[in-house]
Amino acid sequence: MNIKFSLLKHQKEFINSDAKFTCMLCGRGSGKTYIASLLCAISLVQQKRIIIFAQTADALRENLMTEIRMRLDEIIPGKYKYNQNTSKITYKHGVIYGFSYENIEAVRGYTAIELAIFDEIARAPQNLLNVATFCLRGKDRDGNDIKPKIYCMTTPRMGSWFNRYVKEHKEIKLIRATMYDNKFCTEEQIELMKSTVIDDNMLKQELLGEIVEDESAGVLFSTRLLDTAYEYCGSPNDDTYCIGIDCAGLGRDMNAVILRTKTDIKEILKFNKITNSDLTRRIKMLVESYGLKNLSHICIDEAYGLDLYERLCEELGKQYLTLVPFSGASPEPGYANNRAYMYCKLKKHIEESGIRGLTTDMKDELNATRYILNRSNKIQIIEKDEIKINIGRSPDTSDALALSFYNELFKKSLVTERKERQKRFLG
């Protein structure tokens, strides 16, 4: 058997490592999955017993196992067996057992494992190694004590337990690489990935594979950005406005209403206890004051806002109202949900156009609103409860402001006028 594989420098170093624990810490697009699949395939041909973990059962089945089988088809086509139901691949005395981080306890009971491979370990549960390493014991098929090895490959993740683990365990052999080290990535592909990066920390982490653990990690709205937000604003030359409404649930949350134009936050209303009837009346008063013809949209949090939404539809017209589920699917890829999408749009607007009228409370809420990358590598805003712990209250005002950015700002009345003119023209 004489099969040659074209490997990058860091991939060669990884697959040839003699260390007991080897970690390839690198940016996305640097060939992690490929080298993991090749390592698995070669080890199986050597008739070793292997466990391999992926982020999810879907990622294991559709990505990692598929890649391993592609490598095996290149090396020993038709000579191995694959059981999709059990995520198991066998060849003579060798075997690969597949698991996911969704259920790491499933690996308990397996012994005589010679090789453990963890894909994207920074996204694994903190007790992964405590559970899985107990499988790396026993005798090999010749009766000798096994000499187990651990291999992992990952892009760092802000706040992950693995960041600290790597720093504390100097015996781990670290192999580093960036997206730019992958000669198979085109400039267009790299530029596309760079365009999705929202700050320097994400650039360092996602493209360069650096561990980011300073105080600015995960910050969407830095203190400097918020304190200088007004400096980017031009003169207010447009009276088009929109409204975001975050309705209160149980507990001490507030009903928060934000009315803004492109450049200015004009109104900030907060109500501790108010009926939907009274809240509808207050919104109508705002619309009458600023003019229905200038209104772009009103976006309401779906969780507790359905009744208010229906009332305002009757009073103002359904074309102005949007009910937004915070946890619903984002209209654009790259975001875990609508909440992440809206907050990132708000950040981009402040960076590019600025905004006036941010209060001290709003700045505190926005500064405490941080992001993480979830297991699907999508931007996700930390939970409200975590923000409450940090600032002592719910971020109702900033949620209302973010809601106002769900839709683009334009006058609905202009659309209506154009339709009427077009109707008259067509007869």
Backbone torsions as a table, in degrees:
resi	resn	phi	psi	omega
1	MET	NA	117.1	-177.8
2	ASN	-135.6	83.6	-177.4
3	ILE	-114.1	130.3	-179.6
4	LYS	-106.1	138.2	177.7
5	PHE	-118.8	137.0	178.9
6	SER	-86.5	109.1	-175.8
7	LEU	-116.9	150.2	173.4
8	LEU	-78.5	164.3	-175.1
9	LYS	-56.7	-46.7	-177.5
10	HIS	-70.3	-28.5	176.4
11	GLN	-69.0	-39.9	177.2
12	LYS	-62.8	-44.2	-179.9
13	GLU	-62.5	-37.9	-178.5
14	PHE	-67.0	-50.2	-174.1
15	ILE	-72.4	-22.1	179.5
16	ASN	-96.9	5.6	-177.2
17	SER	-66.6	137.7	176.3
18	ASP	-101.9	3.1	-178.0
19	ALA	-69.4	155.0	177.6
20	LYS	-70.5	-30.6	-179.4
21	PHE	-136.4	113.0	-179.1
22	THR	-118.8	133.3	179.5
23	CYS	-128.7	127.6	173.3
24	MET	-98.5	106.5	-177.0
25	LEU	-103.3	108.5	-170.5
26	CYS	-154.2	169.5	178.8
27	GLY	-73.6	167.3	178.2
28	ARG	-67.9	151.6	179.1
29	GLY	75.9	18.3	-177.7
30	SER	-101.7	9.0	174.0
31	GLY	90.9	28.6	-178.5
32	LYS	-67.3	-49.2	-176.3
33	THR	-64.3	-39.2	-179.3
34	TYR	-61.7	-47.2	-176.1
35	ILE	-71.9	-29.9	175.3
36	ALA	-64.5	-43.1	-179.7
37	SER	-67.3	-37.8	179.1
38	LEU	-67.9	-41.6	177.6
39	LEU	-60.5	-42.5	177.3
40	CYS	-61.8	-46.8	-176.6
41	ALA	-63.1	-46.3	-180.0
42	ILE	-63.3	-41.9	-180.0
43	SER	-66.1	-35.3	177.4
44	LEU	-66.9	-42.2	178.2
45	VAL	-61.1	-31.3	176.0
46	GLN	-79.4	5.4	176.2
47	GLN	62.7	41.1	175.5
48	LYS	-93.4	161.4	175.8
49	ARG	-99.6	123.9	-168.3
50	ILE	-130.6	140.4	166.2
51	ILE	-115.4	140.2	180.0
52	ILE	-135.6	137.2	-178.1
53	PHE	-117.4	139.5	172.1
54	ALA	-121.1	171.3	-176.1
55	GLN	-63.3	-45.6	-177.5
56	THR	-135.6	166.9	177.5
57	ALA	-63.7	-36.8	177.7
58	ASP	-65.2	-44.0	179.1
59	ALA	-63.5	-36.2	178.0
60	LEU	-64.6	-48.8	-175.0
61	ARG	-72.9	-47.7	-170.7
62	GLU	-87.0	-21.3	-176.0
63	ASN	-113.9	-67.6	-170.7
64	LEU	-67.2	-49.4	179.7
65	MET	-64.0	-36.1	177.5
66	THR	-63.3	-43.5	178.6
67	GLU	-64.8	-40.2	179.1
68	ILE	-61.9	-43.6	-180.0
69	ARG	-66.0	-33.8	175.9
70	MET	-62.9	-42.2	178.6
71	ARG	-65.9	-41.3	179.9
72	LEU	-65.8	-35.9	177.5
73	ASP	-64.9	-24.6	176.8
74	GLU	-81.7	-27.2	-174.4
75	ILE	-99.2	-51.9	-177.7
76	ILE	-132.6	64.1	-177.0
77	PRO	-56.6	128.1	175.7
78	GLY	77.3	3.7	-174.9
79	LYS	-106.9	-1.0	179.6
80	TYR	-115.9	165.7	178.4
81	LYS	-120.9	138.8	-178.9
82	TYR	-125.6	125.2	175.7
83	ASN	-109.0	104.7	-176.4
84	GLN	-66.4	-33.8	-177.1
85	ASN	-65.3	-35.0	-178.4
86	THR	-106.1	1.3	-177.7
87	SER	52.4	55.6	-175.1
88	LYS	-133.0	134.0	176.3
89	ILE	-123.0	131.9	-179.3
90	THR	-126.2	149.7	173.6
91	TYR	-151.9	111.3	-175.3
92	LYS	52.5	-119.8	-180.0
93	HIS	-89.0	-5.7	-178.5
94	GLY	-85.9	153.2	-179.2
95	VAL	-153.0	142.3	172.7
96	ILE	-116.1	123.1	175.3
97	TYR	-105.6	125.4	-179.3
98	GLY	-101.1	137.6	179.0
99	PHE	-137.5	169.3	175.9
100	SER	-128.6	160.4	178.4
101	TYR	-70.2	-9.9	177.9
102	GLU	-70.3	-23.9	-179.1
103	ASN	-149.1	72.3	-176.8
104	ILE	-70.3	-20.6	-179.6
105	GLU	-65.3	-18.6	-178.6
106	ALA	-64.6	-16.6	-178.0
107	VAL	-82.7	-13.3	179.4
108	ARG	-59.6	139.2	179.6
109	GLY	100.6	-18.3	177.2
110	TYR	-81.6	135.6	179.9
111	THR	-134.8	175.1	179.7
112	ALA	57.6	34.2	176.7
113	ILE	-85.9	128.4	-176.5
114	GLU	-95.5	-22.7	-174.4
115	LEU	-142.6	128.8	174.2
116	ALA	-118.5	128.4	-178.0
117	ILE	-123.8	124.4	-176.9
118	PHE	-118.4	112.7	178.3
119	ASP	-86.9	133.7	-179.1
120	GLU	50.4	55.7	-175.6
121	ILE	-64.6	-24.0	179.0
122	ALA	-64.6	-16.6	178.6
123	ARG	-102.2	9.0	-179.4
124	ALA	-86.5	159.0	173.7
125	PRO	-61.3	151.8	-173.9
126	GLN	-64.2	-26.8	-177.2
127	ASN	-92.0	12.6	-177.7
128	LEU	-54.4	-53.5	-175.4
129	LEU	-66.0	-34.6	177.6
130	ASN	-60.6	-36.8	-178.8
131	VAL	-82.1	-48.4	-169.8
132	ALA	-76.5	-34.2	-174.3
133	THR	-68.2	-18.3	177.4
134	PHE	-71.0	-11.7	175.5
135	CYS	-80.2	-16.4	-175.0
136	LEU	-88.5	62.2	-179.0
137	ARG	-149.7	161.5	178.1
138	GLY	112.3	-163.1	-176.5
139	LYS	-109.9	151.5	172.9
140	ASP	-82.6	-176.6	-174.5
141	ARG	-67.9	-15.4	177.2
142	ASP	-94.3	1.8	178.3
143	GLY	88.2	6.1	179.2
144	ASN	-91.2	153.3	175.6
145	ASP	-62.7	131.6	-179.1
146	ILE	-71.0	152.5	175.8
147	LYS	-114.2	86.6	-170.1
148	PRO	-71.2	151.4	175.7
149	LYS	-133.4	148.3	176.1
150	ILE	-117.9	130.0	174.4
151	TYR	-124.1	135.0	173.6
152	CYS	-140.3	154.4	178.4
153	MET	-139.5	136.0	-175.4
154	THR	-162.8	150.0	162.7
155	THR	-89.1	134.8	-178.2
156	PRO	-57.5	160.3	177.0
157	ARG	-137.8	128.2	-179.6
158	MET	-59.7	129.9	177.8
159	GLY	83.5	1.4	-178.4
160	SER	-73.1	145.0	175.9
161	TRP	-60.1	-27.1	-175.1
162	PHE	-69.0	-26.7	176.9
163	ASN	-58.5	-48.0	179.7
164	ARG	-68.2	-39.1	-178.7
165	TYR	-60.3	-43.7	179.5
166	VAL	-62.4	-40.8	-178.6
167	LYS	-68.7	-33.8	-176.1
168	GLU	-82.7	-23.3	-176.8
169	HIS	-110.9	89.2	-176.5
170	LYS	-68.9	-15.2	-178.9
171	GLU	-73.5	-14.2	179.2
172	ILE	-69.6	129.0	175.8
173	LYS	-82.6	115.2	-178.8
174	LEU	-97.8	129.3	175.3
175	ILE	-118.8	121.1	-173.4
176	ARG	-108.8	149.2	177.0
177	ALA	-159.3	155.9	177.2
178	THR	-116.4	170.1	176.3
179	MET	-59.0	-32.1	-177.7
180	TYR	-69.9	-15.6	178.8
181	ASP	-78.7	-11.7	-179.6
182	ASN	-90.0	102.8	-176.8
183	LYS	-69.5	-11.2	179.4
184	PHE	-85.9	-8.7	175.4
185	CYS	-84.3	128.2	179.1
186	THR	-81.3	162.7	177.5
187	GLU	-60.7	-37.1	179.3
188	GLU	-63.8	-41.4	179.2
189	GLN	-65.3	-41.8	179.6
190	ILE	-65.3	-43.0	179.6
191	GLU	-64.0	-36.5	177.3
192	LEU	-63.6	-43.6	179.2
193	MET	-66.5	-39.0	178.7
194	LYS	-64.0	-32.1	-177.7
195	SER	-68.9	-19.3	179.8
196	THR	-90.2	-6.5	-178.8
197	VAL	-77.6	131.8	-174.4
198	ILE	-99.7	-13.3	176.2
199	ASP	-160.5	175.0	-176.7
200	ASP	-64.4	-34.6	179.5
201	ASN	-63.1	-42.0	178.7
202	MET	-68.1	-35.1	176.2
203	LEU	-60.9	-47.4	179.6
204	LYS	-60.8	-41.7	-176.1
205	GLN	-75.6	-54.1	-170.2
206	GLU	-76.6	-38.1	-177.3
207	LEU	-96.8	-37.0	-174.3
208	LEU	-98.9	-12.2	177.8
209	GLY	71.9	27.6	-180.0
210	GLU	-93.2	144.1	175.2
211	ILE	-79.8	122.5	-179.3
212	VAL	-107.6	113.0	-177.4
213	GLU	-133.8	20.2	179.2
214	ASP	-85.8	-179.5	-173.4
215	GLU	-67.0	-18.4	-178.3
216	SER	-89.4	1.1	-177.9
217	ALA	-61.5	125.8	176.3
218	GLY	79.5	4.6	-178.6
219	VAL	-78.6	125.5	173.8
220	LEU	-84.9	-44.2	-174.8
221	PHE	-118.3	99.8	179.4
222	SER	-71.9	158.7	178.4
223	THR	-58.9	-40.8	-179.9
224	ARG	-63.9	-42.9	179.7
225	LEU	-60.1	-44.7	-177.7
226	LEU	-70.7	-38.1	-178.2
227	ASP	-71.7	-22.0	-178.7
228	THR	-111.3	11.8	-175.8
229	ALA	-57.5	-35.4	-177.1
230	TYR	-70.7	-20.8	-175.5
231	GLU	-69.4	-23.8	-176.7
232	TYR	-86.6	-9.6	-174.1
233	CYS	-72.9	141.1	170.0
234	GLY	-88.9	-171.5	178.5
235	SER	-72.3	140.0	178.7
236	PRO	-69.4	102.7	-176.0
237	ASN	-120.2	15.8	-178.8
238	ASP	-141.9	129.2	-178.3
239	ASP	-96.4	10.3	174.7
240	THR	-66.5	134.8	-177.2
241	TYR	-138.8	166.1	177.0
242	CYS	-143.1	168.5	-176.2
243	ILE	-134.3	135.6	172.5
244	GLY	-116.7	135.1	-176.7
245	ILE	-129.9	119.5	174.0
246	ASP	-105.4	110.2	-175.4
247	CYS	-85.0	143.9	-176.6
248	ALA	-75.8	142.7	172.0
249	GLY	-101.2	-137.2	178.1
250	LEU	-84.2	165.4	177.6
251	GLY	84.9	-147.6	-173.2
252	ARG	-99.2	12.8	178.4
253	ASP	-62.7	152.1	-179.3
254	MET	-107.7	150.1	165.4
255	ASN	-77.0	121.5	-177.3
256	ALA	-120.3	135.4	-180.0
257	VAL	-127.8	127.6	176.8
258	ILE	-120.1	129.8	172.3
259	LEU	-116.6	126.2	-176.3
260	ARG	-141.5	156.6	166.4
261	THR	-103.5	-169.0	178.8
262	LYS	-64.3	-35.5	-172.5
263	THR	-107.9	-18.6	-170.2
264	ASP	-136.6	138.4	166.5
265	ILE	-84.4	113.5	-172.7
266	LYS	-91.8	-37.7	-176.0
267	GLU	-136.9	137.2	173.3
268	ILE	-130.4	110.8	-179.1
269	LEU	-117.4	135.1	177.4
270	LYS	-133.3	132.9	-179.0
271	PHE	-129.8	127.5	178.9
272	ASN	-76.2	-53.5	178.0
273	LYS	-131.1	118.9	-179.7
274	ILE	-154.7	138.9	178.1
275	THR	-75.5	157.9	178.3
276	ASN	-64.7	-29.5	176.7
277	SER	-64.3	-46.0	179.3
278	ASP	-69.0	-36.8	179.9
279	LEU	-67.0	-38.3	175.8
280	THR	-60.6	-42.2	179.5
281	ARG	-63.0	-42.0	-179.9
282	ARG	-66.2	-38.3	178.1
283	ILE	-65.8	-41.6	178.3
284	LYS	-60.7	-38.3	178.6
285	MET	-64.1	-40.0	177.0
286	LEU	-62.6	-45.4	-178.3
287	VAL	-64.9	-39.5	178.0
288	GLU	-65.2	-36.2	-178.6
289	SER	-69.7	-40.7	-176.5
290	TYR	-96.5	-10.2	175.0
291	GLY	94.9	123.6	178.4
292	LEU	-62.9	-33.7	-178.1
293	LYS	-66.1	-20.0	-179.9
294	ASN	-95.5	-3.2	-175.2
295	LEU	-77.4	130.6	175.4
296	SER	-90.2	-58.2	-176.9
297	HIS	-163.6	161.1	171.5
298	ILE	-126.9	119.7	179.6
299	CYS	-110.1	130.2	-175.2
300	ILE	-123.5	137.8	175.6
301	ASP	-63.3	125.6	-175.0
302	GLU	-68.0	-30.8	-170.4
303	ALA	-52.2	-47.6	-178.9
304	TYR	-126.7	15.9	-171.5
305	GLY	-111.7	8.4	-175.0
306	LEU	-61.9	-44.9	-178.6
307	ASP	-64.3	-42.6	178.2
308	LEU	-63.5	-40.9	178.2
309	TYR	-57.8	-46.9	-178.4
310	GLU	-66.2	-38.3	178.2
311	ARG	-64.1	-44.6	-178.2
312	LEU	-70.9	-30.9	174.9
313	CYS	-59.9	-41.1	179.3
314	GLU	-68.5	-37.9	-175.1
315	GLU	-80.3	-39.2	-170.9
316	LEU	-112.8	-24.5	-175.3
317	GLY	112.8	133.5	-174.1
318	LYS	-63.5	-24.5	-175.8
319	GLN	-65.4	-16.9	-179.2
320	TYR	-92.3	-15.2	-168.9
321	LEU	-104.0	139.1	173.0
322	THR	-133.8	127.5	176.1
323	LEU	-96.5	119.6	-171.3
324	VAL	-112.6	116.1	172.4
325	PRO	-80.5	116.7	-177.7
326	PHE	-56.2	-38.4	-176.3
327	SER	-90.8	3.7	-179.4
328	GLY	-72.8	166.7	-178.0
329	ALA	-65.2	134.7	-179.5
330	SER	-69.5	145.2	176.1
331	PRO	-69.6	-12.9	178.0
332	GLU	-125.8	147.1	178.3
333	PRO	-69.2	161.0	177.0
334	GLY	98.1	-9.0	-179.0
335	TYR	-118.2	140.4	-177.2
336	ALA	-68.0	-30.7	-177.5
337	ASN	-164.9	-176.7	-179.7
338	ASN	-63.7	-34.2	-178.2
339	ARG	-61.4	-45.5	178.1
340	ALA	-65.0	-41.1	-180.0
341	TYR	-60.1	-46.0	-177.2
342	MET	-68.0	-43.2	-178.9
343	TYR	-66.8	-36.0	177.7
344	CYS	-69.9	-34.2	174.7
345	LYS	-65.3	-39.8	176.9
346	LEU	-62.2	-45.1	179.0
347	LYS	-60.0	-46.7	-178.9
348	LYS	-61.9	-39.4	179.8
349	HIS	-63.7	-44.0	180.0
350	ILE	-63.5	-42.0	-179.7
351	GLU	-64.5	-39.7	-173.4
352	GLU	-92.3	-34.6	-173.5
353	SER	-122.4	-18.0	-177.4
354	GLY	73.6	172.0	176.1
355	ILE	-160.5	142.7	177.8
356	ARG	-104.5	152.1	173.3
357	GLY	103.0	5.9	177.0
358	LEU	-67.4	125.5	178.5
359	THR	-86.5	169.6	177.7
360	THR	-60.7	-42.6	179.2
361	ASP	-62.5	-41.0	179.6
362	MET	-66.1	-39.4	178.3
363	LYS	-63.4	-41.4	177.8
364	ASP	-61.2	-43.3	-179.8
365	GLU	-65.1	-44.7	-178.7
366	LEU	-67.3	-38.7	179.3
367	ASN	-65.3	-30.4	179.3
368	ALA	-84.2	-7.2	-179.3
369	THR	-86.9	100.5	-177.2
370	ARG	-108.9	168.1	-179.2
371	TYR	-125.1	158.7	170.7
372	ILE	-132.8	168.5	168.9
373	LEU	-101.6	123.1	-178.0
374	ASN	-77.9	-174.2	-175.3
375	ARG	-68.0	-15.6	175.9
376	SER	-95.2	11.1	-179.9
377	ASN	60.9	35.1	176.3
378	LYS	-111.1	148.9	-179.5
379	ILE	-69.8	128.6	-179.1
380	GLN	-133.6	133.6	177.9
381	ILE	-81.0	140.8	178.9
382	ILE	-61.1	158.5	-175.3
383	GLU	-65.1	152.0	178.3
384	LYS	-58.0	-38.1	-178.3
385	ASP	-60.9	-35.3	179.0
386	GLU	-68.8	-38.3	177.1
387	ILE	-66.2	-40.4	178.6
388	LYS	-58.3	-41.5	179.5
389	ILE	-62.6	-39.1	-175.7
390	ASN	-73.4	-36.6	-175.1
391	ILE	-117.0	-3.5	175.7
392	GLY	81.6	10.1	178.3
393	ARG	-160.0	167.5	178.0
394	SER	-78.6	142.1	-178.7
395	PRO	-80.1	55.3	-173.9
396	ASP	-65.7	-40.3	-176.8
397	THR	-68.2	-43.4	179.0
398	SER	-68.9	-31.9	175.3
399	ASP	-63.6	-41.5	178.0
400	ALA	-63.9	-40.3	178.2
401	LEU	-64.3	-44.2	179.4
402	ALA	-62.6	-38.7	178.9
403	LEU	-58.9	-34.5	-178.8
404	SER	-66.4	-14.7	-179.4
405	PHE	-97.0	3.4	-179.9
406	TYR	-64.2	-42.7	177.7
407	ASN	-103.3	156.5	175.6
408	GLU	-74.3	152.4	-175.8
409	LEU	-88.1	114.1	172.0
410	PHE	-161.1	157.4	-176.2
411	LYS	-78.4	120.7	176.0
412	LYS	-65.5	-30.5	-177.1
413	SER	-63.6	-32.5	178.3
414	LEU	-65.7	-38.5	178.1
415	VAL	-63.7	-43.5	179.6
416	THR	-62.3	-43.9	179.7
417	GLU	-61.7	-42.6	179.8
418	ARG	-63.8	-41.0	178.5
419	LYS	-63.1	-39.7	179.9
420	GLU	-67.4	-40.5	177.9
421	ARG	-63.8	-41.6	179.1
422	GLN	-64.4	-38.5	178.6
423	LYS	-64.2	-42.2	179.2
424	ARG	-66.5	-38.9	-178.4
425	PHE	-64.6	-40.6	-178.0
426	LEU	-79.6	-5.8	172.2
427	GLY	95.7	NA	NA
